[in-house]
Amino acid sequence: MSNFQTAANEFLESIDLSPMLEDDLDGELVLEINQNFSLVFGFDQTTETCVLRILFNDLPTDTRVLTELLQNSNTLDVAGYNLTFGLEVAHSSAYGEIRIPDSDIDVTHLRQVFPVFLQVSEWYAEVKVGAAPELSSQNHPQMWM
């Protein structure tokens, strides 16, 4: 079992979910967290990198929100790694992801990433209704922590 699988299963147990990542590294585990987003645990076997992804559940992603996310890609540091935003063209939906080498990952990374993903999803919901400030005017470390 990879470091990623061990860390992910330990994290899932800590939030009262049964360990779900099996020895098959080809699959992804998708957890629907709330109406705004899902959390995806994945693994890139080519680079032996763990992929933690936040998927925004509305299709297509709101244009204002998407613009803000893409303009601020690679500007947010979470657990020592960049939170990068992108666009899944096939579904016109946005995502944010953090990639951590399997040799480096442990459960503390997941414990640090999860609350940030929750805050991003809350911000996303607020921007859609015009209640949140734009990302570019924020002090990023304070906004997300």
Z-matrix of the N, CA and C atoms (Angstrom, degrees):
N
C 1 1.454
C 2 1.531 1 108.37
N 3 1.321 2 116.57 1 136.54
C 4 1.465 3 121.61 2 -178.19
C 5 1.531 4 111.06 3 -73.87
N 6 1.322 5 116.01 4 163.83
C 7 1.466 6 120.96 5 174.44
C 8 1.524 7 109.91 6 -57.19
N 9 1.338 8 115.87 7 -39.82
C 10 1.460 9 121.22 8 -178.91
C 11 1.525 10 111.21 9 -61.26
N 12 1.323 11 116.82 10 -47.19
C 13 1.461 12 119.96 11 -179.71
C 14 1.525 13 110.96 12 -61.92
N 15 1.321 14 116.24 13 -42.73
C 16 1.460 15 120.51 14 179.12
C 17 1.524 16 110.73 15 -62.29
N 18 1.343 17 116.81 16 -47.52
C 19 1.467 18 121.41 17 -179.55
C 20 1.527 19 110.93 18 -63.96
N 21 1.327 20 116.76 19 -44.35
C 22 1.467 21 120.67 20 -179.05
C 23 1.523 22 111.00 21 -63.27
N 24 1.323 23 116.90 22 -44.68
C 25 1.461 24 119.69 23 179.71
C 26 1.528 25 111.38 24 -64.55
N 27 1.331 26 117.36 25 -39.77
C 28 1.463 27 120.71 26 177.54
C 29 1.534 28 110.28 27 -64.05
N 30 1.332 29 116.45 28 -41.71
C 31 1.463 30 120.18 29 177.99
C 32 1.525 31 110.97 30 -63.54
N 33 1.324 32 117.16 31 -46.05
C 34 1.467 33 120.94 32 -179.77
C 35 1.524 34 111.32 33 -60.15
N 36 1.333 35 116.96 34 -40.09
C 37 1.461 36 120.22 35 176.35
C 38 1.524 37 110.86 36 -62.57
N 39 1.342 38 117.02 37 -37.68
C 40 1.467 39 120.63 38 -177.45
C 41 1.531 40 112.35 39 -68.19
N 42 1.338 41 117.67 40 -21.21
C 43 1.469 42 120.47 41 176.04
C 44 1.534 43 110.53 42 -107.38
N 45 1.323 44 114.51 43 25.06
C 46 1.469 45 123.19 44 174.14
C 47 1.521 46 114.74 45 63.83
N 48 1.314 47 116.66 46 35.17
C 49 1.462 48 121.37 47 171.22
C 50 1.519 49 108.03 48 -115.30
N 51 1.310 50 116.81 49 144.38
C 52 1.457 51 120.17 50 178.37
C 53 1.518 52 109.60 51 -67.52
N 54 1.340 53 117.13 52 144.98
C 55 1.469 54 118.75 53 175.15
C 56 1.522 55 109.47 54 -56.99
N 57 1.328 56 115.46 55 132.74
C 58 1.457 57 118.99 56 -173.88
C 59 1.515 58 113.66 57 -125.19
N 60 1.323 59 118.12 58 -11.20
C 61 1.455 60 118.44 59 -179.19
C 62 1.519 61 109.40 60 -84.26
N 63 1.304 62 115.04 61 122.74
C 64 1.458 63 121.62 62 -178.41
C 65 1.522 64 109.96 63 -92.93
N 66 1.329 65 115.92 64 -176.58
C 67 1.461 66 120.58 65 179.34
C 68 1.521 67 113.13 66 -69.73
N 69 1.329 68 117.91 67 -15.36
C 70 1.460 69 121.96 68 179.30
C 71 1.524 70 109.43 69 -78.57
N 72 1.323 71 116.92 70 108.03
C 73 1.458 72 121.11 71 -177.41
C 74 1.521 73 113.15 72 -80.83
N 75 1.337 74 118.03 73 -4.24
C 76 1.462 75 120.24 74 -178.96
C 77 1.523 76 112.56 75 -75.39
N 78 1.296 77 117.47 76 -24.18
C 79 1.456 78 120.40 77 -175.35
C 80 1.514 79 112.98 78 -85.47
N 81 1.323 80 114.54 79 166.81
C 82 1.456 81 122.00 80 174.36
C 83 1.521 82 107.65 81 -119.78
N 84 1.303 83 115.26 82 149.96
C 85 1.448 84 121.07 83 173.68
C 86 1.518 85 107.29 84 -110.06
N 87 1.332 86 116.70 85 120.87
C 88 1.462 87 121.84 86 -179.04
C 89 1.525 88 108.29 87 -111.72
N 90 1.340 89 115.70 88 123.70
C 91 1.458 90 121.59 89 177.04
C 92 1.518 91 108.65 90 -114.99
N 93 1.326 92 117.69 91 120.13
C 94 1.461 93 120.05 92 175.26
C 95 1.522 94 107.03 93 -80.23
N 96 1.327 95 115.92 94 113.47
C 97 1.457 96 121.69 95 -174.09
C 98 1.523 97 111.36 96 -86.49
N 99 1.309 98 117.26 97 -47.55
C 100 1.461 99 121.86 98 175.83
C 101 1.521 100 107.52 99 -154.29
N 102 1.335 101 117.32 100 -173.09
C 103 1.468 102 119.15 101 -176.47
C 104 1.519 103 112.80 102 -67.23
N 105 1.341 104 117.61 103 -17.59
C 106 1.459 105 120.64 104 -177.42
C 107 1.521 106 114.29 105 -88.89
N 108 1.328 107 117.25 106 -32.47
C 109 1.455 108 116.82 107 -174.71
C 110 1.514 109 113.93 108 -154.00
N 111 1.334 110 113.26 109 162.02
C 112 1.458 111 122.88 110 173.26
C 113 1.518 112 108.13 111 -121.55
N 114 1.316 113 115.64 112 152.28
C 115 1.457 114 122.39 113 177.15
C 116 1.518 115 107.67 114 -106.75
N 117 1.327 116 116.63 115 130.29
C 118 1.459 117 121.56 116 -178.28
C 119 1.521 118 108.98 117 -118.04
N 120 1.330 119 115.53 118 128.25
C 121 1.453 120 122.23 119 172.18
C 122 1.521 121 106.22 120 -102.57
N 123 1.314 122 117.68 121 122.49
C 124 1.455 123 121.17 122 179.74
C 125 1.514 124 110.86 123 -140.18
N 126 1.318 125 115.73 124 172.15
C 127 1.461 126 120.71 125 -178.51
C 128 1.516 127 108.88 126 -142.80
N 129 1.330 128 116.47 127 128.94
C 130 1.462 129 122.49 128 175.95
C 131 1.525 130 106.97 129 -96.40
N 132 1.344 131 116.42 130 104.16
C 133 1.464 132 120.48 131 -175.81
C 134 1.520 133 112.70 132 -67.58
N 135 1.317 134 117.48 133 -29.94
C 136 1.465 135 120.81 134 -178.80
C 137 1.521 136 111.10 135 -61.71
N 138 1.322 137 116.29 136 -44.71
C 139 1.466 138 120.61 137 -177.72
C 140 1.525 139 112.45 138 -103.02
N 141 1.338 140 117.17 139 0.51
C 142 1.465 141 122.86 140 -176.16
C 143 1.525 142 110.40 141 50.70
N 144 1.339 143 113.60 142 52.75
C 145 1.455 144 121.64 143 -176.84
C 146 1.524 145 109.68 144 -121.95
N 147 1.327 146 115.32 145 136.61
C 148 1.457 147 122.12 146 175.44
C 149 1.516 148 108.17 147 -83.50
N 150 1.311 149 116.50 148 136.12
C 151 1.458 150 121.53 149 -179.07
C 152 1.525 151 108.14 150 -118.11
N 153 1.325 152 115.36 151 115.96
C 154 1.462 153 121.90 152 175.53
C 155 1.513 154 106.11 153 -107.03
N 156 1.310 155 116.61 154 118.88
C 157 1.464 156 119.97 155 -171.44
C 158 1.522 157 110.81 156 -127.96
N 159 1.328 158 114.95 157 139.43
C 160 1.453 159 122.66 158 171.00
C 161 1.529 160 105.91 159 -104.80
N 162 1.331 161 116.23 160 124.08
C 163 1.466 162 121.63 161 177.86
C 164 1.519 163 108.82 162 -109.37
N 165 1.312 164 116.36 163 130.38
C 166 1.455 165 120.61 164 177.65
C 167 1.521 166 107.98 165 -84.12
N 168 1.321 167 116.74 166 128.47
C 169 1.460 168 121.77 167 -167.74
C 170 1.517 169 116.25 168 -81.55
N 171 1.317 170 118.84 169 -13.83
C 172 1.462 171 117.33 170 178.86
C 173 1.523 172 109.50 171 -86.66
N 174 1.310 173 114.98 172 140.26
C 175 1.466 174 120.34 173 -179.07
C 176 1.519 175 108.80 174 -125.22
N 177 1.301 176 119.46 175 129.27
C 178 1.465 177 125.58 176 -9.65
C 179 1.526 178 110.69 177 -76.18
N 180 1.317 179 116.32 178 163.28
C 181 1.458 180 121.51 179 179.06
C 182 1.522 181 109.89 180 -64.34
N 183 1.320 182 116.20 181 138.95
C 184 1.460 183 122.68 182 177.68
C 185 1.533 184 109.88 183 -53.22
N 186 1.323 185 117.64 184 130.79
C 187 1.466 186 122.63 185 -174.66
C 188 1.516 187 112.72 186 -61.58
N 189 1.325 188 117.87 187 -42.91
C 190 1.476 189 119.83 188 179.35
C 191 1.520 190 110.84 189 -61.34
N 192 1.311 191 115.86 190 -44.57
C 193 1.458 192 120.79 191 -179.44
C 194 1.519 193 109.90 192 -64.70
N 195 1.306 194 116.24 193 -46.04
C 196 1.452 195 120.91 194 -179.23
C 197 1.523 196 111.17 195 -59.48
N 198 1.315 197 117.49 196 -43.36
C 199 1.466 198 121.70 197 178.52
C 200 1.521 199 110.62 198 -59.61
N 201 1.322 200 117.38 199 -45.95
C 202 1.467 201 121.27 200 178.96
C 203 1.522 202 111.25 201 -60.90
N 204 1.318 203 116.49 202 -45.59
C 205 1.458 204 120.11 203 -178.77
C 206 1.521 205 111.56 204 -62.06
N 207 1.324 206 116.38 205 -48.04
C 208 1.462 207 119.83 206 -177.13
C 209 1.523 208 111.85 207 -67.28
N 210 1.327 209 118.21 208 -34.84
C 211 1.464 210 120.90 209 178.17
C 212 1.521 211 111.51 210 -67.06
N 213 1.305 212 117.36 211 -24.79
C 214 1.457 213 121.24 212 -176.21
C 215 1.523 214 112.98 213 -107.82
N 216 1.319 215 116.70 214 14.20
C 217 1.448 216 120.17 215 179.30
C 218 1.523 217 110.19 216 -60.86
N 219 1.308 218 115.85 217 141.93
C 220 1.469 219 124.38 218 179.18
C 221 1.520 220 113.71 219 68.64
N 222 1.318 221 118.63 220 13.50
C 223 1.460 222 119.63 221 179.89
C 224 1.522 223 112.04 222 -103.82
N 225 1.308 224 117.53 223 -7.52
C 226 1.455 225 120.62 224 -177.55
C 227 1.519 226 110.19 225 -108.11
N 228 1.314 227 115.89 226 123.51
C 229 1.451 228 121.89 227 179.20
C 230 1.522 229 108.30 228 -99.91
N 231 1.318 230 116.04 229 123.69
C 232 1.456 231 121.40 230 178.60
C 233 1.521 232 107.54 231 -131.22
N 234 1.303 233 116.29 232 122.80
C 235 1.468 234 122.09 233 178.68
C 236 1.527 235 111.49 234 56.70
N 237 1.338 236 116.31 235 29.51
C 238 1.459 237 120.42 236 178.55
C 239 1.518 238 114.58 237 83.97
N 240 1.325 239 117.53 238 7.78
C 241 1.466 240 121.81 239 -179.49
C 242 1.521 241 109.34 240 -129.93
N 243 1.337 242 116.35 241 152.41
C 244 1.465 243 120.95 242 180.00
C 245 1.520 244 111.49 243 -75.61
N 246 1.327 245 114.72 244 135.72
C 247 1.458 246 121.37 245 169.66
C 248 1.521 247 105.91 246 -90.71
N 249 1.323 248 116.03 247 110.32
C 250 1.453 249 122.85 248 -176.38
C 251 1.520 250 109.30 249 -104.16
N 252 1.318 251 116.37 250 134.24
C 253 1.456 252 120.50 251 177.56
C 254 1.518 253 109.56 252 -103.17
N 255 1.317 254 115.45 253 148.49
C 256 1.450 255 119.89 254 179.29
C 257 1.513 256 110.68 255 -151.76
N 258 1.304 257 114.91 256 -175.24
C 259 1.454 258 122.14 257 -177.81
C 260 1.515 259 109.26 258 -128.06
N 261 1.313 260 115.86 259 127.87
C 262 1.454 261 121.36 260 172.56
C 263 1.521 262 106.28 261 -89.08
N 264 1.312 263 116.36 262 102.02
C 265 1.458 264 122.50 263 -170.22
C 266 1.528 265 112.32 264 -60.69
N 267 1.300 266 117.72 265 -39.89
C 268 1.463 267 120.46 266 -176.39
C 269 1.529 268 112.44 267 -58.51
N 270 1.341 269 116.50 268 -31.18
C 271 1.466 270 120.01 269 -177.69
C 272 1.522 271 112.98 270 -113.63
N 273 1.333 272 117.25 271 1.02
C 274 1.472 273 122.21 272 -175.67
C 275 1.522 274 111.14 273 51.29
N 276 1.313 275 115.29 274 42.42
C 277 1.459 276 119.48 275 -179.06
C 278 1.523 277 110.43 276 -122.81
N 279 1.311 278 114.58 277 151.12
C 280 1.461 279 120.95 278 -178.69
C 281 1.521 280 110.18 279 -92.83
N 282 1.316 281 113.88 280 158.16
C 283 1.456 282 120.42 281 173.61
C 284 1.521 283 108.07 282 -148.48
N 285 1.294 284 115.40 283 160.97
C 286 1.455 285 122.08 284 170.90
C 287 1.511 286 106.53 285 -127.25
N 288 1.323 287 116.86 286 143.47
C 289 1.454 288 117.53 287 -179.96
C 290 1.516 289 111.62 288 -146.33
N 291 1.304 290 113.48 289 154.38
C 292 1.452 291 122.91 290 173.71
C 293 1.516 292 106.07 291 -124.74
N 294 1.326 293 116.14 292 133.29
C 295 1.467 294 121.54 293 178.43
C 296 1.520 295 108.29 294 -114.09
N 297 1.335 296 115.39 295 125.96
C 298 1.460 297 121.66 296 -177.86
C 299 1.526 298 108.03 297 -128.21
N 300 1.341 299 117.65 298 128.56
C 301 1.471 300 119.43 299 177.70
C 302 1.534 301 110.91 300 -56.73
N 303 1.326 302 116.02 301 139.78
C 304 1.461 303 120.44 302 -178.75
C 305 1.525 304 111.30 303 -57.80
N 306 1.322 305 116.78 304 -33.18
C 307 1.464 306 120.05 305 -178.86
C 308 1.527 307 112.34 306 -68.82
N 309 1.338 308 117.81 307 -19.00
C 310 1.468 309 121.92 308 -177.18
C 311 1.524 310 114.27 309 -101.23
N 312 1.319 311 117.94 310 -23.59
C 313 1.473 312 119.84 311 -168.61
C 314 1.524 313 112.55 312 -72.80
N 315 1.320 314 114.09 313 143.76
C 316 1.461 315 121.13 314 168.25
C 317 1.525 316 107.83 315 -147.27
N 318 1.305 317 116.50 316 177.22
C 319 1.464 318 120.89 317 -172.91
C 320 1.529 319 112.46 318 -62.67
N 321 1.328 320 118.74 319 -25.98
C 322 1.472 321 119.76 320 179.67
C 323 1.522 322 111.33 321 -63.49
N 324 1.333 323 118.13 322 -32.90
C 325 1.465 324 120.44 323 175.99
C 326 1.528 325 110.12 324 -60.34
N 327 1.313 326 116.38 325 -45.75
C 328 1.466 327 120.58 326 -178.47
C 329 1.521 328 110.93 327 -66.61
N 330 1.311 329 116.67 328 -37.76
C 331 1.472 330 120.16 329 178.29
C 332 1.525 331 111.41 330 -67.07
N 333 1.323 332 118.11 331 -28.23
C 334 1.462 333 121.47 332 177.40
C 335 1.526 334 111.55 333 -82.00
N 336 1.309 335 117.17 334 -35.61
C 337 1.465 336 121.77 335 -176.69
C 338 1.529 337 111.90 336 -73.70
N 339 1.312 338 117.65 337 -41.96
C 340 1.464 339 121.41 338 -173.11
C 341 1.531 340 113.13 339 -55.98
N 342 1.346 341 120.61 340 -49.90
C 343 1.468 342 118.87 341 179.47
C 344 1.524 343 113.06 342 -64.51
N 345 1.317 344 117.17 343 -31.77
C 346 1.469 345 120.11 344 177.63
C 347 1.524 346 109.31 345 -66.53
N 348 1.328 347 117.49 346 -43.51
C 349 1.459 348 120.58 347 176.98
C 350 1.534 349 110.72 348 -60.93
N 351 1.330 350 117.49 349 -38.80
C 352 1.466 351 120.11 350 176.48
C 353 1.522 352 110.94 351 -61.91
N 354 1.331 353 117.14 352 -43.03
C 355 1.461 354 120.87 353 179.88
C 356 1.522 355 111.30 354 -66.34
N 357 1.325 356 116.88 355 -39.01
C 358 1.466 357 120.39 356 177.17
C 359 1.523 358 109.38 357 -61.84
N 360 1.326 359 117.69 358 -41.94
C 361 1.468 360 119.92 359 -179.55
C 362 1.526 361 111.26 360 -66.45
N 363 1.340 362 117.46 361 -36.26
C 364 1.467 363 120.17 362 177.07
C 365 1.524 364 110.55 363 -67.10
N 366 1.335 365 116.61 364 -42.87
C 367 1.465 366 121.05 365 177.02
C 368 1.521 367 109.52 366 -59.52
N 369 1.322 368 116.38 367 -44.64
C 370 1.459 369 122.43 368 -179.65
C 371 1.529 370 110.62 369 -55.68
N 372 1.325 371 116.44 370 -46.97
C 373 1.465 372 120.53 371 -179.87
C 374 1.525 373 110.89 372 -63.61
N 375 1.332 374 117.53 373 -38.20
C 376 1.463 375 121.35 374 -179.98
C 377 1.524 376 111.81 375 -69.14
N 378 1.321 377 117.77 376 -39.92
C 379 1.464 378 120.99 377 179.69
C 380 1.522 379 110.22 378 -64.59
N 381 1.312 380 116.83 379 -38.77
C 382 1.467 381 120.27 380 -179.51
C 383 1.523 382 111.94 381 -58.98
N 384 1.317 383 117.44 382 -31.73
C 385 1.464 384 119.94 383 -179.60
C 386 1.525 385 111.87 384 -101.72
N 387 1.333 386 117.15 385 6.68
C 388 1.459 387 121.60 386 176.53
C 389 1.513 388 115.16 387 79.91
N 390 1.332 389 118.12 388 16.75
C 391 1.464 390 120.95 389 -175.66
C 392 1.524 391 114.29 390 -97.47
N 393 1.326 392 118.27 391 -8.04
C 394 1.469 393 120.06 392 -176.06
C 395 1.520 394 110.53 393 -111.86
N 396 1.328 395 116.66 394 149.00
C 397 1.459 396 119.79 395 174.49
C 398 1.525 397 109.96 396 -71.28
N 399 1.303 398 115.27 397 164.06
C 400 1.457 399 119.55 398 178.16
C 401 1.516 400 109.72 399 -73.34
N 402 1.301 401 116.02 400 150.35
C 403 1.458 402 121.22 401 179.67
C 404 1.518 403 112.46 402 -59.36
N 405 1.311 404 116.84 403 -40.51
C 406 1.460 405 120.01 404 -172.67
C 407 1.519 406 112.82 405 -63.50
N 408 1.315 407 118.92 406 -19.43
C 409 1.458 408 120.93 407 179.97
C 410 1.524 409 112.18 408 -93.51
N 411 1.303 410 116.61 409 3.34
C 412 1.459 411 120.95 410 -175.68
C 413 1.520 412 112.30 411 -100.28
N 414 1.313 413 114.85 412 155.19
C 415 1.453 414 121.63 413 168.21
C 416 1.527 415 104.91 414 -84.31
N 417 1.319 416 117.66 415 102.18
C 418 1.462 417 121.95 416 -170.63
C 419 1.520 418 114.76 417 -53.35
N 420 1.328 419 119.50 418 -50.11
C 421 1.465 420 117.03 419 -177.52
C 422 1.529 421 112.25 420 -59.04
N 423 1.331 422 117.79 421 -37.83
C 424 1.456 423 120.05 422 -179.64
C 425 1.521 424 111.37 423 -75.11
N 426 1.322 425 116.92 424 -33.33
C 427 1.463 426 119.88 425 -178.23
C 428 1.525 427 111.13 426 -64.75
N 429 1.326 428 117.12 427 -40.06
C 430 1.452 429 120.38 428 -171.52
C 431 1.517 430 113.79 429 -97.37
N 432 1.305 431 118.66 430 -8.29
C 433 1.470 432 119.04 431 -177.21
C 434 1.501 433 111.64 432 -110.48
